Amino acid sequence: CYREAPIGGDMKLVIQIPAWNEEEHLAEAVAALPREVAGFDEVEFLVIDDGSDDRTAEVARDVGATAVRLPVHRGLAVAFAAGIDAALERGADVIVNTDADGQYDARDIPALVAPILDGSAQMVIGDRQVHTIRHFSAAKKILQKLGSWVVRKLSRTEVTDATSGFRAVSRAAALKLHVFTRFTYTLETILQAGEAGLKVVSIPVRTKAEETRPSRLFSSNTGYVLRSLESIARIVVLYNPLRIFLRLGAVPVVLGLVLMVRFLYFYVTAHSPAGHIQSLILAVILITVGVQVWVVGVVADLIAVNRRLLEEAVERQRESLGRER
């Protein structure tokens, strides 16, 4: 990880809100946002209307926010990514993401951006202190804690609430974020930040005491866990294919070598008239499978290198668009 110099000069903060059919809650959520934040010369509100079929976009404009409308409903992750692109194009130096239902306390935004302003972090995650949220079930609290632990280990960060959508990112960090899934950006962006060597920190934030509405992201804890595991597996393989496939391939290769040594032992010592030819056949099969997995890993790693080059090109394009504005 590296430490950025404190940010200075004319500063712009963009607060983005992904929203889907949120006309009922959006006005209240935007009204709670701070019009001025210490360290910034300009604060802009950006609502990403994820193909809503209600008046979400109209409400956003009525309350003074810029509305970016997606033509069809694409999901939270796509809306978040569209918001990042739009914020960068508008010259954002820091981007804060929050929810349209007002779940997070907007009064914590100055504290959320403070580590970025002083150069001690490039991404800040709001820690909801899940164990204190009364409307979370015991099962959900355990799953949130377990999921955050897994993400910490994989990303090599100290994030305490990995699924929190209340977060701030610096411009440099935002340029490096590329969301591949359509389910949720929360886990994926932390894993990407860890792979990119960005400094990620958590700070405690406040949330509403009561649930505003049921989650639209998942209908059950089991479904959420399965989709989260899918997202984690995808991003880990995307960024570390060689390491993953080398380890996977090592399992059949080691087993095959053990069986081959066993066969050779019996063959040399002549302890078995049958010769244990089955062990030799199985050993060859296992070693062949393991080597094939290694080859797949090498190919995947070459693809990953090419993807990183494409990401760098997209990063430069994003930066140039921001300068033009």
N, C-alpha and C positions, 0 to 999 in steps of 0.2 A: 504494500500500500504506500501511497505517497501523500504528502500534505501540500495542498495548494496554498498560494499566497492569499492573504485576505483580499476580498473583492473590493474594488473602489471605483470611483468615477460615476458617471450617470448610470443609475441602476434601475432595471425594470423587473418587477415581480408579476408573473402571470399565475393566477389561481384558476385551475381548470376543474370542471365538474362534469364527468361523464353522466349522462342522464337518458333514461328510457321511460317514457310515459310518466314523467314526474311533475306534471302541471300543478298537482295538489301541494307538493312540498317545496318546489324549486324557489318560489318567491321568498319564502321564509329563510331558506338556506343561503340565498344570495344576500338578503338583507343583513344577515349576521356577519358577513365577511367584512374585514377591516378595509376602510377606504385608504388608510395610510399605514405604512409599516416602517418602522425605523430602519434606516440603511438603504431605503429605496426612494427614488425620485418619482416613480410611476407604478401604480398598481392597476392591473387589468384583469377583468373577470371573463373567463372563457367557458361557455357551456357547449359540450359536444352532444348534440341530439342524435342518439343512436337509432335513427329510423322510427321515431315515436309516431303513433297514430293519434296523439292528442295535441294539445297546444303548448307542448314543452318549449319549442323554439320561440313561439310568440311571447310566452311568459318571460323567457330569458331576455329577449330584446326589451320588453316592457320595464324590466327592473335594471336596465343599464348594462347588461352583459353582452358580449359578442357571441353569437350563436353560429356554430359550425354544424351543419346538418348532414348526416350520412343518409343516403337515399333509401337504404333498407336496414333493418335491424341486424347487426353483425356480432353483437356480444360485447361484454365489458372490456376484454383485452384489446379488441380492435378499436373501440372508442377511446380508450386510454392512449393507444399509440397514435391515433389521429390527433388527439389533443396535444401530445408531445410535439408532433410535427408542426401543428398550427402555432403553438407557443414559440417554438424556435424561429419560425418564419416571422413572427411578430417581434423578434428581437429580445426574447426573455433571457435574463441573466440567471434567474432562479424560477423554477416551476414548482408550485404546490398543487398536489392533487387531493381533493376531498370529495365527499359523497353528496348527492343531491337531496337525500332525505334528512340532512342535518344531523347525522349520527355523531359527528365529531364536533367538538367545541372550537369554533373559529377563533376564539380568544387565544388559543395556543399557537396560532400561526407565527407570531413573532419569535416564540421559543423554538419552533420547528426550523425556521430559517437561520437562526443564530449561528449554529456550527458551520454552515456554509459561508456565511458572511465573514466569520473570523478565520476561515481557511482550514478548520480542523476536520472537515468532512465534505464529501461530495454527494452523499445521499443520507437523508435523515428519515427514520421510520418512527412514526408515532406509536408508542407502546400504550395500548389500551388497558394494560394491567388486567388481562382477561379474568383472572381469578376473582376480581372484585365486581364483575358485571353480573348483576342479579338475574337478568333474563336469559343468561347462557346456562344451558343444562350442564350437569356434571360431566357427561360424556363429551360435550362440545369443548369444555374447558380442557379436558385431558387430551383430546385430539389436537387442539390448538397448541398446547404445550409440547406435545410430541412432534408435531409438524415443524414448529419453530426450532426444536432441537436438531431435527434432521437437516433443515436448511442451514443452520449454523455450521454444522459439520461439513456439509458439502460446499458451502460458499466461503468457509473460513472467515466468517464475520461474527460479530457479537450481537446479532439481531435478536431481540427478545419477543417480538410479536410479528412474525413473518407475514401473516395474512392481513395486517393492517393496511388499509388503503389511504390512510392519512400520512402523506409523506412529502418531502421536499427533495428536489434534485438540482444540482448546479447545471449550468449550460454544458459544461464539459462532460458531465455524466450523462445528460440527456442525449447528447450527440452519439453516445456509444450504445444506447439502449435500442434493441430490435426485438419486438415481441412477435413470437412465432405462433403461440397458441391463441385460441379464441375463447378459452375458458376464463382465465384470470391472469392478470399481469403480475400479481403481488409476489409470488414465489419466483417466477422466471426472472424478473428484473433484479432481484437480490442475488440470485445465482450468477447472472451476467455481470453484475457489479463486482462480485467476488472474483470471477475469472479475469476481469479487466484490471484488477488490482486497485479498485476504488475504495476509499475509506467510507464505510457504512456504520452509522451509529444509531442508537435508539434513545429517545427521550420520552418520559411519561406524558401522556395527554389525557384530557378529560373527554368523556362521552356522555350521551344522554342516559339518564337513569333507566328509562323504559324504552322498549323496542318501538321504533316508529312504524315499521311494517315488517312482515316476514321477508326473509331473504329471497331474492329472485335468482340468485346465482346457483342455488342447489336446493333440492326438496328434501334431502335426507343427509345425515352425517356420513352414512356409508357411501353415497354417491359422491359427496364432496371429497372424501378421502381417496376414492378410486381415481377420480379425475385429477386430483392434486398429485398423486403418485405418478400418473401418466405424464403430467407436465414436468415433474422433477426428472423422471427418467429420460424424457426427450431432451431436455436442456443439458443434462449431464453428458449424454451420449453425443450431443451436438458439439460440445466444447472439449470433451476429453475422450474421443472415440478410441484412440490407440490404447490409453491406459485401461479403459473398460474392457476392450476386446482382448488385450493381452492377459488380463486376469481371468476372463471367462475361458479363453483358450487354454490357459495353463492347467485348468482342472482336468479335462480329458487327457492332456498330454502327460501329466504326472501319473494319473491312474494307469494309462497305457504303459508308461515306463516301469511302473511297479509290477504290472502283469508280465512284462517282457523279462524283467530280472527274475521273477518267479519261474518263468518257463526255462530260462537259461540255467537256473540253479538245478532244476530237476533234470534237465537235459545233460548237464555236465556230470552230475553226481549219479545219474542213472538210477535214481530212487523210484522212478515210476515207469513201468513198461509202456504206459499209454502215451507218454511224451508230453501230456498237457498241451496238445496242439490247439485246443480251444482257447487257451489263455493267449497263445501267440496271435491267433486270428483277431480276438477281441482287442488285444494291445495295438495291433496295426490299425484297426478301425478307429480306436480312440485317439491315437496319435494323429491320424489323418484328419479327423474331425477338428482336433485342436489346432493343427496347422492351418486348416481352412478358415477357422475363426480368426487366427492371427492375420491372415491375408486380407480378410474383410476389414479388420481393424486398420491395416495399413492404407487400404483404399479409402476408408472413411476418414482417416486422418488427412489424406491428401485433399479430400473434398472439404474438410473443415478449414484447411489452410486457404483454399480458394474462397470459401465463404467469408473468412476474416478479411481477405483482400477486398471483397465486395462490400463488406461492412465499412471498411475504411473509406471506400469511394463514396458510399452513402453519407458517411459522416462529413466528408469534405463538401459534398453537395448541400447538405443541410446548413453547414456553416456559411457557405457562399450565399445561399438564399437569405439567411439572416442578415448578412452584411448589406445585401442589396436593399433590404427594407430600411 
